[in-house]
Amino acid sequence: MKTTLQIESLALALRRYPIQKNETLQAWDAADEYLIEHVKGLALPPQSRVLILNDGFGALTCWALAQQFNVTAVNDSLLSQQSIEKNLEENDLHGATLLTSLDVLSFDVDIVVAKLPKNNRLLVWQLQQIAQLSDKSPSVIFGAKAKDVHSSTLKLFEKHLGETHTSLAKKKARLIFCEKHIQLDALPNEMTSFDVPEYQLMLSNHANVFSSESLDIAAYLMLKHLPHSDEIKHIIDLGCGNGVLAVQSAKLNPQAKVTAVDESHMAIASARHNLVAHGIDPSRFECRANNCLDEFAENSADLVLCNPPFHQQHAVTDHIAWQMFCDAKRVLEPKGRIVVIGNRHLGYHAKLKRLFGNAQIIASNSKFVIVEASK
């Protein structure tokens, strides 16, 4: 659904990507509008250096470029980067520098405009990056849904960057203003690690990896039921996170190639690190930031492992899971299998049976089910 964000005489045509047939959500929210309104009121001169963090679909980046600012946009999400690129093209805007969450921020800025990330570890990392930018004190403004701005959130700003206050709520959105008083000469290591002794695993995780300080209970259950067979030649860990399933599958199936796929740059970097750390030969694996299985060859995998997300940014949705399942069916060889874990209430058994014509529950507990379907 293409919708128009109107800011006085400027009209921006914006879409959410990937495009869905029956999309009902627009490509910006009240926090985007609030941020734009505030920054517009600052009357910054053209060519002001603007650093934009966590721009979901490009509303902030498109608006800033339209003001002739010098724009750098940083995202951990490949889908957000692709959305920004496509929406810039849609609006005939050019010149933004697009960086990933793993890139070094080694330049001066006049203002930081950001959406509040869901993950507090990522927030801390970004605040530390801002603290290291320069000796100058850029304006720092974060926008969020009002319900996501907690006293604990503000304490993180105070601890890692400087004095913090908030705006009044407007359309259920709120702005966070922070004065940069802390100057870091060097960034700390943002990676964390934990052990999974039952499987002789030590997993390292970048800041935006799901469950980065302990193994989540869905992954624990999945580890007990990973397929292993001499006939498996190619395994795809789809939505790999830190790569725990890819690592264990590679250990159980030493003859197989393993491909770890995620739309998070930090997840892919974590998975690559963990595969190497557990002695998996680099010739046996690939780690790819990707939108599901776009551009993967048909009939090219024997097994797809999947723990699908049920949200895109802050929106609850099942379209990503459905795309994962459809892509898996295309990429699997005849008789190839997909093994999926999810919360019971998500109904993955019915979805897979509808798509593959078969599905069976191979394990479950009070919260999760593991479902297998074959092509």
Secondary structure as UniProt FT lines:
FT   STRAND          3..7
FT   TURN            8..9
FT   STRAND          10..14
FT   TURN            21..22
FT   HELIX           30..41
FT   TURN            42..43
FT   TURN            46..47
FT   STRAND          49..53
FT   HELIX           59..66
FT   TURN            67..68
FT   STRAND          70..75
FT   HELIX           78..90
FT   TURN            91..92
FT   STRAND          97..100
FT   TURN            101..102
FT   STRAND          111..115
FT   HELIX           120..132
FT   STRAND          139..145
FT   HELIX           146..148
FT   HELIX           151..160
FT   STRAND          164..166
FT   TURN            171..172
FT   STRAND          173..178
FT   STRAND          192..196
FT   HELIX           197..199
FT   STRAND          201..205
FT   TURN            207..208
FT   TURN            210..211
FT   HELIX           217..223
FT   TURN            224..225
FT   TURN            230..231
FT   STRAND          234..238
FT   TURN            241..242
FT   HELIX           244..252
FT   TURN            254..255
FT   STRAND          257..262
FT   HELIX           265..277
FT   TURN            278..279
FT   HELIX           282..284
FT   STRAND          285..289
FT   TURN            292..295
FT   TURN            298..299
FT   STRAND          301..306
FT   STRAND          311..312
FT   TURN            313..314
FT   STRAND          315..316
FT   HELIX           319..331
FT   STRAND          332..343
FT   HELIX           344..346
FT   HELIX           348..356
FT   STRAND          360..364
FT   STRAND          368..374
//
